[in-house]
Amino acid sequence: MSRAGLHARTAWWLALLVLSACQTVSRPPVAARSWPERRAALHALGSYEFTGRVAVTGTGPGASAGLQWQQRGRSANVGLRAPLGLSGADVHFDDRTISYRFSDGETVQGERAVSALNELLGFDPPLASLRYWLIGVDDPALPESHVLDDRSRLAWLQQGDWRIDYQGYQAQSLPQRLTLSRDALRVRIVVQEWRTSMLAAAP
């Protein structure tokens, strides 16, 4: 083999080794990470949106509604659309305040907003924790126990009186179907579309 050919072949092998090394140390997509890595990434997810449906059973005849959720840090805007309670509502809440706007435009705040939301749903929703449970991670402020599936995603999570079962994930490894349960109460949520910057990191 000529000296030029030997140099070309050596350069080719060096390039292959460099490429292999880069592939080895590159950060895996969210779907492929271990649970500690995945948990940290989800806790750091400050903003997301989704549309879907919610159904509540165990508090009477049962009800369902369209659901729109927009999370911006600690602040959330939630839209509930008929037929739940034969009306809709828009709820805004953060760590300090909550407001509730009826379908006719009337808005109440504080305890009146909490009472209106509880009356519409038939139970008192764990608002502070939902922002985490919805994306498949625990509320870091509460003790927890959990079981993972074979892809390092939550199969179920227990926090306080609530158990959250994850029955399905989308391709981006964000939840698609989950059920919140407490005693006889069941809250089933189906996500139809996620909108979040986290999707760019998924395969």
N, C-alpha and C positions, 0 to 999 in steps of 0.2 A: 504494500500500500504506500502511495506517495506521502510525503510530509504534509502536503496540503490536505489530502484526504484524511490523514490521521488527525490533524487539527480540527477539521470539520466534524469528524465523528466525536472527538473529545468534547467539543463545544455543544454538540447535540445532547450528549449524556449529562453534561453539567446543567443545561437548561432544563432537562427532564427532572433532575434531582432538585433544582430550585423550585420548580412548579410543584413537585410532590411535597416539599417542605411547606410551601405556602398553603397548600390544601390542608396540611396537617394542623397548622396553628391557627387557621382562620376560625372565626367565631361561628358556631353552628347556628342554624335558624332556630327560632323559638320552639318550633315543634319538635326539635331533636335534642333540646337541652335537658340536663338533669333537673330534678325537682327543685333543688336549691337555686339553680340559675334561673329556672322558669319562674319560681316564686318571686325572686328579686326583680325580674323584668316586669312581671305583672303588677307588683306593688309600685313600681316606678311609672306605670302607665297613667299619666295624669288626665288625659282627655280621650273620650271615645263616644260614639253614638251607635244606637241600633234601633231598628224597628222590628216589631213582632207582635205576639199576642200573649195575653195572660188569662188564665182561668182559675177561679177560686171555688173550692168545694169544701164541705164540712162545716160551713157556717150558716146553713139554711138551704134554700133551693139551689144555690150555686149561681155563678155569673161569669161572664167573660168579656173581654174588651180588647181593642187594639191598643198597643203599647208603643210609645216613642220615648226613648231615654237619651238625654244628652248630658254627659258628665264633663265638667270643666274644673279640674282640681277637686276641691271640697264642695263645689257647688253643682247642683243637678237641676235640670228642667225635665219634668216628666209629664207626658200627655197621655191621658186615658180617654179612649173614644168608645162611644156606645157600641154594643147594647148594655154594658155594665151599668146597673142602676137606671137604665133607660135614659142616661144622660152622659155627658163627658165632663172632664175636668182637666185643668192644668195646674201642676204643683211645682213650686220652686222651693228648694231647701238647701241649707248649708249647715255648718256646725252651730250656728247661733239662731237662725230664723227659719220660718216656714210660712209660705203663703199658698192659698188655695183659691183658684178662680173657677167659679161655676160656669156652666155652659151658657148662662144668660149674661155673663160678663161681671157679675158681682164677685168681689175679691175679699177674702177674710185672711187674717194672719194669726200667728201664735196658737194659743190653745183652741181657738175657734177653727183654725185651719186643720189642726190635728183631729179634732172631733169630726169635722166634715169628711176628712179622708178615711177615718176609721168607719164612719157610717156608710160611705160609698163601698168600701172593700169588704166590710164585715169583720175586720180584724185590725190590729195595730201593727203595721208593717215595720220591720227593723231597718229603718231608712239608713242609719249610720253604717250598717254592715253591708247593705245591698250593693253599694258601689264596688265592693270587692267580690262578693259572691257571684255577681253577674258575669265577671270575666274569668271565673274559675280559680279564685285564690281566697285565702282566709283573711278575715279582718285582723290586722296585726295587734289591735288593742284588746283582743279577747283570747282566752285560752281555747285551744282547739285540739281535736283529734281527727284523723283522716286516713283514707286508704287511696292509694294511687292505682291507675290502670297500667297496662304494659308499655305505655308511652310516656310515663312520668306526668300524667295529668290526673286531676282529682277524679276519683270514682265516686266518693262521697266525703262529706265534711260535716262535722258536728261542732257547733259553737252555741253555748248557752242552751236554751230550750229548742233550738232550731237544728234540724238536719237538712242538708242540701245534697240531693242525689243528682249526678250528672249523667244523663242518659245518651248524650250524643254531642260530638264536637264537629265543627266545620273544618274545612281543609286547613285553615289557618290555626287550628288548635284552640280556637275560642269556643265557648259553649254554644251549642245550638238548641239543646233541650235540657232543662233542669227542673227539679221539683223541690220546693221548700215545704217541709212538714213540721208541724208542732201539734202533738196530740192528734185529734181527728182532722185538723185543718190541713188542706193540701193547696199549694199555690204552684200551678204549672206554667212555665214560661217557655215559649218557643221563639227563637230569634230567627227572623227572616233575612236580615241584612245587617252586617257589621260595617261601621265606617270608623277606622282608626289608623293612625300611623304605624301601629304595630304590624299591620298586614304587610307592610313593605319588607319586614324581616322574616316573613314566613315563606315557605317554598310554594 
